[in-house]
Amino acid sequence: MFELTEHKLYKEHDLDSVMSNVFKIYFKRFPVLFISSFLFVFGVQFALYQLGFWELYKLTNPDDVMKAFSFLAGKIGVVMLITVLMYGLMNAFHINYIFTKESGRDSDLGGIITETISKFTLHMIFYLILSVLIFFTGSMIGVIAFIIGSFIALLYLAVVLFPGLTVIVAEKSNAIEAIGRSFSLSHKDFWPILGIILLLIVIIIFVSLVINAIIAVPFVVAFFEGINNYENIFDVMNLERYNMGTWTIVINSLVSALTYPFYTVLSVVIYFKLKYTEDRKNLK
C-alpha cells in the first residue's frame, strides 16, 4: 500500500514553494488537465445552451425575462444535476491524476480514469452536494449577522472545505468523512492557507481578464465598424444583434479549461502541506 509520507509533495511548504509547485504541476500536466477541463465544462455549457438558458442573454424586456425564467424553472433541476455530475467527475479525475502522477507511481491514463470512476467519483459528487448545502447554511447564518458576516462565513468555509477534494482520493474517504477531515486539517494552518487561496484567486481573475480581453478584440473591432448602423443605444445593447451561438460556449469552455485546473492542483499541494504540518505537530 502506498504511504502518503512517500509522496513527493509530502514536505514542508511555505507560500513560495506552494505557488511554485502549483505552477510547475500545472504546466507539466497541462495537456491532460486542459483537455479534460474543456470537455467537462463544454458539456455543462452545451447542456445550458440546448435547454434554452443562453436565450436569457438575448432578452432585454423584464417581462420577457420573467416569462423565460418561468418556462425554464422546470429545467433548473436538470441543469443542477448535469453540473454536479460533470464537476464531480472532473474534480475526481483531476485530483486522482495529479495525486497519482506526482507520487512517482507508474500508472497509465486509462487506469487512472477507471480508478476515478469506480472509487472516487460518487464520493466527490456527494462531497460537492454537501459543500453547497454547507455554504448555503453558512451564508444564511452570515446574513443574520449582517452582510459582512455572510462574506466572512463563505470565506471561512471556502478555506476549510478546500483540502477535502484531495482527502477523498488520498485517504480513500467518503464525502462525510472528507468534510470532517477537511475541517480538522485546515485548522492546523488556517491563516497561511487563506492567504494562499486568496492569492491564487487574484492570479486566476487576472489571467481570466487578460484571456477574455484578447478574445474580445475581434468583437470590439466589429462593434466599432458597425456602430453607424445602430439607430440608438438600445440597439447597441441588444444581444439579439450578436451571434450568441456555440462559439460563445467554446470560448467560455476554453477560458475555464485554462484556469480551473489551478484549483485542483492547489487542493493537492495544500493537502500535503497540511498533512505534513499535522504529522510534525503530532510528533511533538
N, C-alpha and C positions, 0 to 999 in steps of 0.2 A: 504493500500500500504506500502511495506517495505521501511523504511527510511535508506539511506546509513549510516547515523550517528549512527544507531543502530548496525551496523556490528561489529563483534569482532575485525576486523583488522583496524577499523577506530580509530586511535590514533596516538600519536607522535612516530615516529620511528627514530632511529639512525642506523648506519651501523651494530652494533651488533644485534639489535632487528630485522632488516630486514633479515639478514642472518639466525638468529635463527628461525624466523617464516617460512622462505623458507624451511629449512631442516626439521622442525617439521611437516609442512603440507605435504611435500614430502613423509616422512616415514609413516605418519598417513594415507595418501590416496594412498599409493604406489600400492596396488594390482590393483585398477581400472585404475590408471594413467599408470601403466606399461603395462597391458594387452591391453588397448585401443591404446596406442602408438605403441605397437608391431603390432597390426592388421593393423593400418593405414599405418605405414612405410613399413610393409611387402607387403601391397597392391601395393604401389608405386614401390618397388624393384622388385616384381614379374612381374609387367607390363613392366618394363625395360627389364627384362630377356626374357619375352615372345616376345617382339618386336625386340629383337636381339641386344640391346645395350651392353649387357655383353660380346658379342663376340669381341668387340673392345679391351678388355683387353688381348685377346689371340694373337693379331696381333703385329708383330714387324717390318714388312716391311712398310715404309712410304707410298708407292704406294697402298698397300692393305688397309691401314688406310684411305687414301683419298677416295678410291673406296667405302669402307664401309660407310663413312660419307655421300657420295653422295647417296647411296642406302637408308640410314636411314633418310635423310633430310626430306622426306615427313612425317615421323612418329614423328618428334620433336613436332609438334603441339599437337598430341595425348598425348604425354608424359607430356607436359606442362599442358594440360587440366586435366589429371588424377592427377598430382601433386598438382595443386592449389585446386582441389575439395577435395582431401584427407586431405591436410593440413588445408584447411579452415574448414572442418568438425571437424578435430582433435582439432584445436585451440578453436573453438566454444564450443565443448563438454568439454574440459579441463577447460576453463575459467568458464563456467557456473556451472560445477560440483564443482570446488573449491570455487567459489563465494557462491553458494547455501549452500554447506555443512558447510563452515566456518561461515556462517551467523547465524547458530543455528536453522534455519528453518527445519521443518520436511518434507523432500521430498525424495521419493524413486527414485532409479536409472532410472526406466522406465519413470517416469515423467520428470526427467532431460533430458533424451535423446529426448523425444518427444518435450519438450520446446526448446531444442537446435536446432533441425531440423526445427521446424516451425517458430521460432522467430529470430535466430541469425546466422545460417549457411550462408545464402545468403549474409548478410551484411559482414560477416567475409571474404567470398571469394572475394567480391569486394574490401574490405579493403586490402587484400593481393595483389591483382592485382594493385591497385593504389599505394601501397607502393613500389612494384617492379618498377613501372614507375617513381616514385619519386626518388628512389635510382639510376636508370639508368640516369635520367636527372642530378641529383646531381653529379654523378661520371663524366659525360661528362663535366660539368662546372668545376669540380675539375681538370680534365686533362688539361683544358685550362690554369689553374693556376699552372701547373706542377703536377707531380705525388703526391707529398706530399699534395697538395690541394685536390686531389681526395680522399686520405685516410681520411683527416680531414672531408671532406663533408660526406663521408659514415659513419664515426663515429658519427658525429653530428646527421644525420638522423636516425641512429640506436637508439640513445637515445630518440629523440623527438617522434618517432613513437612507441616506446615500450609500453607505457601505453594504446595506442589506442585499443589493443586487448581486454582489460578489459572494456574500455569505452563503447564498443558495447553492452556488457552484463549488466554492472552496470547502465548505463544511457539510455539504450534502444535506442541507436543512430544508424543511418545508416552509411555507410562507409565514406561518405564525411564529415558528422558531426563529426565522430570519429577522423578523421585526424586533423581537425581544433582544436578540443577539446584536442587532444593529444599534439599538439604543445603548446597550451595555458598552459596546466598542467605542462608539462616538464620544461618550463622556470621558474616555481615557485621555483624550487630547482635543477637546471640543473647539477651543478658540483658534488654534492653528488650522484646523480643518475648515472652519468657517472662512478664514482668510483665503485659503487656497481655492475653495469653491467660488467665492466672490470674484477672485482674480481671474479664474478661468472663464466665468460668465462674462466678465467685461471683455476679455480677449475674443470670445466667441461672438459677442454682439458686434464688436468692431469688425471682425472678419466677415460676418454676415452683411453688415452695411457696405463694406467695400465690394463684396461679390455682387450684391444687389445693385449697387451704383454702376458697376461695369456692365452688368446685364441690361440695365435700364437705358444705357446710352443710345442704342438704335431707336428706341421708342420715343425718347426725348427729342431726337433729331426729327423723327417722323411727325411728332406733335407740332413742332415749330414750323415745319414745312407746310403743314396743312391747317395752321391756325387761322388763316384768312378765310377758310371755308366754313368756319363756325359762325353762326348768327349771334350767339350770346354766350355768356359764361356758363349757362346751364347745359348748353351743347358740349362744351369742353369737358364738363364733369360727368356727362352721360356715358357710362361704361358700355352701353349698347353699341357705341361707335367703335369700340375696340374689340379685337378678337380675343375673348377670354376662353379660348378653347384648350386643347390638350397641351399646347406649348406652355401654358401657364403651369399646368400640372408638372410638366417635365422640369421647368425652371425651379419651382418650389422644391421638387424632389432632389434636384442637384444641389441646391443650397443646403438642404437638410442633410444630405449624404456627406457633404464636406465638413459639416460641423458636429452632427450628433455623435459620431464615434469618440469625440473628445470626452464626453460624459462617461461612457462605458469604460474607456481606458483609465480615466481618473478614478472611477469606482474601484478598479482592481488595484491600482497603486495605493490609494488611500487605505484600502482594506489591509494590505500588507504593512503599511506604516503603523496602523493602529494595532494590528496583531503583534508586531514586533514590540511596540511600546507596552502593550498589555503583558507580554511574556517577561519583559525586563522588570516591570513593576512586581510581578508575582514572585520573581526570584529574590526580591529584596526582603 
